[in-house]
């Protein structure tokens, strides 16, 4: 028997006995995914649904800690394994493994939770954010937007099929300032008159002109937005926030302007972040943090900083305060996130943004000391040890 066959046998024995580490579980999963023979063999000895649940758990918040908690709490169950059956099964398994040819082209572990397949929503649950916003005109009129829109250089507002979708009379030779406000539990995509693409996160607002006919292309943002700016060497594009402005020619970057702090993450191109006291140029995969007019440049985690735009929750050592704030924005429930400002427990993991709140909270509960419930649209947090 080859060394790999011995390793897989040992992993299966450890898994049956509840002693696999996170790394070992993932190695076992890789082997199962290599070919149909491995999967069929595994089904003879184990329930693959149980392994899938464990893999989902390990890919959620703080998998290592939760994995240990699970088996520490279930020691009595582990002791009930039929050791004679286990020994006999492994003898058969060793013989079967020696007949297989191993393919070393491994497959990555899926990051998608199987909970996302469940569709039920009860009265105390919340669905994920939907696309939508409110468009306000300069004269005070407003209209609800349920689909993305494009603003043409001529001032017309069209839909994705290039049909005029909003009947509004814009002045021919003047600028009319427009505002798109995205409420909590919604998000929105639009195309500005210069063909710049903008994705707005929940609880965000953008103000922009009906035409870019001034020296610079200027917009104003509150909340969070991702920009893919149309290059125009003759007309600077400027994003204004309360803390600073970001000057670009043609590039893609994220602006996070929540909670009196500006974080600008540059995906590609070059931008200049300018506060009242400082000015710094960003390179790709860098981010600028502006607070109290001071600018700090750090290496960016693009996967994490742009996860919201890619329809993911991606946490890496994030505190409960930060997670609850995202829950509040995305699902539209009120949270007491500020109470966790000095809370030191952190969480890591990736979850799709299209899951219901109950599914999100189920994963969070399994990996924390808290249970969660919703009362009068308020997220109630219960300590498990009280």
C-alpha positions in Angstrom: 0.0 0.0 0.0 1.3 3.4 -1.0 2.0 6.2 1.5 -1.1 8.1 0.3 -3.3 5.1 0.8 -2.0 4.8 4.3 -2.6 8.5 4.9 -6.2 8.3 3.6 -6.9 5.3 5.8 -5.6 7.1 8.8 -7.7 10.1 8.0 -10.9 8.0 7.7 -10.1 6.3 11.0 -9.5 9.7 12.7 -12.7 11.1 11.2 -14.8 8.2 12.4 -13.3 8.7 15.8 -13.9 12.5 15.7 -10.3 13.5 15.9 -9.6 15.1 12.5 -8.1 18.6 12.5 -9.4 21.3 10.1 -6.5 20.6 7.7 -7.1 16.9 7.8 -10.8 17.3 7.1 -10.0 19.4 4.0 -7.5 16.8 2.9 -10.0 14.1 3.2 -12.6 16.1 1.3 -10.0 16.6 -1.5 -9.6 12.9 -1.8 -13.3 12.3 -1.9 -13.7 14.8 -4.7 -10.9 13.3 -6.9 -13.1 10.6 -8.6 -16.3 8.6 -8.4 -14.5 5.5 -7.0 -13.4 7.4 -3.9 -16.8 8.8 -3.4 -18.5 5.4 -3.7 -16.0 3.9 -1.3 -16.6 6.6 1.2 -20.3 6.1 1.1 -19.9 2.5 2.1 -18.4 3.5 5.4 -19.6 7.0 6.2 -22.6 9.3 5.7 -21.3 12.0 3.3 -24.0 14.4 4.5 -22.4 14.5 7.9 -19.0 15.3 6.4 -20.6 18.1 4.2 -22.1 19.6 7.3 -18.7 19.6 9.0 -17.1 21.1 5.9 -19.7 23.9 5.9 -19.0 24.5 9.5 -15.2 24.6 9.0 -15.7 27.1 6.1 -17.8 29.4 8.3 -16.8 31.6 11.2 -13.7 30.5 13.1 -13.9 26.9 12.0 -10.9 25.7 14.1 -12.4 26.9 17.4 -15.9 25.6 16.6 -14.6 22.2 15.5 -12.9 21.7 18.8 -16.0 22.9 20.7 -18.2 20.5 18.8 -16.1 17.4 19.7 -15.4 18.5 23.2 -19.2 18.7 23.8 -19.7 15.3 22.1 -17.1 13.2 23.9 -19.7 10.8 25.2 -21.0 10.2 21.6 -17.4 9.5 20.4 -17.0 6.9 23.2 -20.0 5.0 21.9 -18.3 4.0 18.6 -18.3 0.3 18.0 -14.5 -0.3 18.0 -14.8 -3.8 16.6 -16.9 -2.6 13.7 -14.4 0.3 13.1 -11.4 -2.1 13.1 -13.1 -4.5 10.7 -14.2 -1.7 8.4 -10.7 -0.3 8.2 -9.2 -3.7 7.3 -11.6 -3.9 4.4 -10.9 -0.3 3.6 -7.2 -0.9 3.4 -7.7 -3.7 0.9 -10.0 -1.6 -1.2 -7.7 1.4 -1.2 -4.8 -0.7 -2.6 -6.8 -1.3 -5.8 -7.4 2.3 -6.7 -5.3 4.6 -8.9 -5.0 8.0 -7.3 -5.5 11.2 -9.3 -3.5 14.1 -7.7 -5.5 16.9 -9.5 -7.3 18.1 -6.4 -10.5 20.2 -6.3 -11.0 23.2 -4.1 -13.5 23.0 -1.2 -16.8 24.8 -2.0 -17.3 28.0 0.0 -21.1 27.9 -0.5 -23.1 26.9 2.5 -25.7 24.2 2.0 -28.0 26.3 4.1 -28.5 28.6 1.1 -30.6 25.9 -0.6 -33.3 26.2 2.1 -36.1 28.6 1.1 -38.3 28.8 4.1 -38.8 32.2 5.7 -40.7 32.6 8.9 -42.2 35.8 10.5 -39.1 36.5 12.4 -36.7 36.0 9.5 -35.4 38.5 7.0 -34.6 38.1 3.3 -31.3 39.5 2.0 -31.1 43.0 0.4 -32.9 43.5 -2.9 -32.0 45.9 -5.8 -33.7 49.2 -5.4 -33.3 52.9 -4.7 -35.0 56.3 -4.7 -34.1 58.9 -7.4 -34.7 62.5 -6.3 -34.8 65.4 -8.8 -33.7 68.9 -8.1 -37.3 70.2 -8.0 -38.2 67.9 -5.1 -39.9 65.1 -7.2 -38.8 61.6 -6.6 -39.3 58.1 -8.1 -38.7 54.6 -6.9 -36.2 52.6 -8.9 -36.5 48.8 -9.1 -34.0 48.2 -11.9 -30.6 49.6 -12.8 -30.6 52.8 -14.9 -28.2 54.6 -17.2 -27.9 58.3 -17.6 -27.0 59.4 -21.2 -24.8 62.4 -21.8 -27.9 64.1 -23.3 -29.6 63.8 -19.9 -32.0 61.0 -20.8 -32.5 58.2 -18.3 -32.7 54.7 -19.9 -32.9 51.1 -18.8 -30.6 48.2 -19.6 -32.4 47.7 -23.0 -31.6 51.4 -23.9 -35.3 52.4 -23.6 -36.2 55.7 -22.0 -37.5 54.6 -18.6 -38.1 57.9 -16.8 -39.9 60.8 -18.4 -38.2 63.9 -17.0 -37.5 67.2 -18.7 -33.8 68.2 -18.1 -32.6 71.8 -18.9 -30.7 71.8 -22.2 -27.7 74.0 -21.3 -27.7 73.7 -17.5 -26.9 71.0 -14.9 -29.5 69.5 -12.8 -28.3 67.7 -9.7 -29.7 64.3 -9.0 -29.6 62.1 -5.9 -30.0 58.4 -5.6 -30.6 57.1 -2.1 -30.3 53.4 -1.4 -32.1 52.5 1.9 -31.1 49.8 4.3 -31.7 46.3 3.0 -31.3 47.3 -0.7 -28.4 47.9 -3.1 -28.2 49.5 -6.5 -26.3 49.8 -9.8 -26.3 52.8 -12.2 -24.3 54.2 -15.1 -23.4 57.9 -14.9 -23.5 60.2 -17.9 -19.8 59.6 -18.8 -20.4 55.8 -18.7 -18.8 55.4 -15.3 -20.3 52.3 -13.5 -21.3 52.7 -9.9 -22.5 50.0 -7.4 -24.1 51.4 -4.3 -24.2 49.4 -1.1 -27.2 49.5 1.3 -27.7 52.7 3.3 -25.8 54.8 0.8 -26.4 58.0 -1.2 -24.8 59.5 -4.3 -25.3 63.0 -5.8 -24.3 63.7 -9.3 -25.0 66.1 -12.2 -27.3 65.2 -15.1 -24.4 66.1 -17.4 -20.6 66.3 -17.0 -20.0 69.6 -18.7 -17.9 71.3 -16.1 -14.0 71.2 -15.8 -14.2 68.2 -13.5 -16.6 65.3 -13.2 -17.7 65.5 -9.6 -20.0 63.3 -7.5 -20.8 63.2 -3.7 -21.0 60.0 -1.8 -22.2 58.9 1.7 -22.1 55.2 2.7 -20.3 52.8 0.4 -19.9 52.7 -3.4 -17.7 50.9 -5.9 -16.6 53.0 -9.0 -15.4 51.8 -12.4 -14.5 55.1 -13.8 -14.6 55.8 -17.6 -11.2 57.1 -18.6 -11.1 60.8 -19.8 -7.7 62.4 -19.7 -9.2 65.8 -20.2 -11.7 65.7 -17.3 -10.7 64.6 -13.8 -13.2 62.4 -11.9 -13.6 63.4 -8.3 -15.5 61.6 -5.5 -16.3 63.9 -2.6 -17.0 62.7 0.9 -17.2 64.3 4.3 -13.6 63.3 5.2 -11.8 63.8 1.9 -12.0 63.6 -1.9 -10.7 61.0 -4.3 -9.3 62.2 -7.6 -9.0 59.8 -10.6 -8.7 59.7 -14.4 -9.8 56.1 -15.1 -9.7 53.4 -12.5 -11.7 51.1 -10.3 -11.9 51.6 -6.5 -14.1 51.3 -3.5 -15.2 54.1 -1.2 -16.4 53.2 2.3 -17.7 56.3 4.1 -19.7 54.8 7.0 -19.4 55.9 10.6 -17.3 59.1 10.2 -14.3 57.3 8.7 -13.3 57.0 5.0 -11.7 53.9 3.6 -10.7 54.0 -0.1 -9.5 50.7 -1.6 -7.9 50.8 -5.0 -8.4 47.8 -7.2 -6.6 49.1 -10.3 -5.3 52.4 -11.7 -4.2 55.3 -9.5 -6.1 57.7 -7.3 -5.1 60.7 -5.1 -6.8 60.9 -1.7 -6.9 64.4 -0.4 -8.1 65.6 3.0 -7.9 69.1 4.4 -4.4 68.5 5.9 -2.9 65.7 3.7 -2.7 64.2 0.2 -1.6 60.7 -0.7 -1.5 58.7 -3.9 -2.7 55.1 -3.9 -1.3 52.2 -5.9 -3.3 49.1 -6.8 -4.1 46.8 -3.9 -3.6 49.6 -1.4 -6.1 51.4 0.8 -6.2 54.8 2.5 -7.9 55.3 5.8 -8.9 58.9 6.5 -9.9 59.9 10.0 -9.6 63.4 11.6 -8.0 64.6 8.3 -5.1 62.2 8.7 -4.4 59.7 5.9 -2.9 56.2 6.6 -1.8 54.0 3.7 -2.0 50.2 4.1 -1.9 47.1 2.0 -5.5 46.2 1.0 -7.2 42.9 1.2 -9.1 43.1 -2.1 -11.0 39.9 -1.5 -12.3 41.2 1.8 -12.7 44.9 0.9 -14.7 44.2 -2.3 -16.6 41.2 -1.0 -19.9 43.1 -0.7 -19.7 44.1 -4.4 -19.1 40.4 -5.3 -22.2 39.4 -3.2 -20.2 37.9 -0.4 -19.8 38.4 3.3 -16.1 37.9 3.9 -14.7 38.2 7.4 -11.1 37.9 8.5 -10.7 38.5 12.2 -13.6 40.9 12.3 -15.2 41.8 15.6 -18.9 41.4 16.4 -19.4 45.1 16.1 -18.4 45.1 12.5 -20.5 42.0 11.7 -23.6 43.4 13.3 -23.2 46.6 11.4 -23.2 44.7 8.1 -26.3 42.7 9.2 -28.1 45.9 10.1 -27.4 47.4 6.6 -28.1 44.3 4.6 -31.1 42.8 6.3 -32.8 45.9 7.6 -33.0 44.9 11.3 -31.8 47.2 14.1 -28.8 46.0 16.1 -26.9 47.3 19.1 -23.6 47.0 17.3 -22.0 49.9 19.2 -22.3 47.9 22.4 -19.6 45.5 21.1 -17.1 48.3 20.3 -14.6 46.9 22.8 -15.5 43.3 22.3 -12.3 41.3 21.5 -13.8 38.1 20.1 -13.2 37.9 16.3 -14.7 35.8 13.5 -13.5 34.7 10.1 -15.4 33.1 7.2 -17.2 33.6 3.9 -20.9 33.4 3.3 -23.0 34.3 0.3 -25.0 37.5 0.6 -28.1 35.8 -0.8 -28.9 33.8 2.3 -31.7 34.7 4.7 -30.8 36.2 8.0 -31.7 33.1 9.9 -29.1 31.1 7.9 -26.5 33.8 8.6 -27.3 33.8 12.3 -27.3 30.0 12.5 -23.7 29.9 11.3 -22.7 32.8 13.6 -24.4 31.1 16.6 -22.5 27.9 16.0 -19.2 29.7 16.2 -19.8 32.2 19.0 -21.1 32.3 22.6 -24.4 33.8 21.5 -27.9 32.9 20.3 -30.0 35.3 18.3 -33.7 36.2 17.9 -35.7 39.0 16.3 -38.3 41.0 18.2 -40.1 44.0 16.7 -37.4 44.2 13.9 -34.7 44.3 16.5 -31.9 41.7 16.7 -31.8 40.3 20.2 -28.5 38.8 21.3 -28.5 36.2 24.0 -25.5 35.0 25.9 -25.4 31.1 25.8 -23.9 31.0 29.3 -26.6 33.0 31.1 
